[in-house]
Structures are given as structure tokens and as C-alpha cells.
Amino acid sequence: MPIVVNLDVMLAKRKLNLTELSLRVGITIANMSVLKSGKAKAIRFSTLEEICKVLDCQPGDLLEYMDEESYQKLMG
């Protein structure tokens, strides 16, 4: 799926780790890891809203569309 999750970039910019984010958002570290790795099939808008609140960002800062060729290059 050519939707890339840039959660790691936003975490670095905000100097937060995944554990802290999961605690603040209120979802398990396992589910947050699935999202960060890009393996999530879906995300609830309420979860996306909480992540955006904690990271003080927009949904577009976290999610990026790539064409198939660019996505395949990125994923190796």
C-alpha cells in the first residue's frame, strides 16, 4: 500500500519516544508499533486526532501518499 506513515519523523521532531506517545494517546505500545511500522490496515479518526494533539501536527504530517514505483523503492 503506497501510504507511508511518518510517525518516526514526527516523534524525532518532538523529541518523544513511542512509549511516551502510546501512554499519552491511550493505546498500547504494540498497536502504536504496528502503526509506526506502516503495517496497520486502518486507523480510527479518534486515534489520529489524539496523535495529532500530542504531537501538535496535522494528519498530513503523519501520512503520505506515494506512487507505487516510489513506494517500492522506499521499501526496498
N, C-alpha and C positions, 0 to 999 in steps of 0.2 A: 504494500500500500504506500503510495508516494506522499503520505502525510508524515512529516518529520516533527518530533517533539523536541523542543529546545529547552527543556526543563533544566538540564545541567548548566546551560549558559546562564539562565536567569538565577539559578542558585549561586553560581560563582559571582555574578554581578552584585548580588545582595549579601554575599558572604554568609550564606546559610548552608547547612548540610541537609541531606534527605531526611534524616531522623527528626531534626528540628521542624522541618516543613510538615512532615506527617503528623507530628504532635499538634502543631498549630492549626492544621487543616481539619484534623479529626478523622483521618483514615489510616489504615495500617501501613507500616513500612513496606510490607510485601506488595500491597496494591500500588503504593507510590513508586516502588521499584519497577513494577510492570509498566506503569505509565512512563517513567523516565527512560526505560529501555526501548520504548516505541512498540512494545508488543501488545499494548492494550487495544482492544477492538472498539471500545467506546469509552466515553467519559460523560458523566452526568453534568449538566449545566451547573447544578449547585456545587459540585466539587470544583469545577473550573472556576466558578465565581470565588470560592474560598481561596483557591491557589492564587488567583489574581489579587485578591485583597491582601493576602500575606506578603506576596512578592511585589505589590504595588506596580502591577503591569497590566497590559491588555491581553486578551486571548491570542491575538496575532503575534505577540511576543513569544508565546509558548508553542504555537502550532504553525507549521509552514508547509505549503503545498509545493511539491517538486514534480516536474515531468518524469516519466518513467525512466528515461535514459540517465538523467541527473541522479535520480534516486538509486539506481543500480550502481552507479559509480561511487556514490557515497557509502553504500552498504558493502561494497567490495565484492 
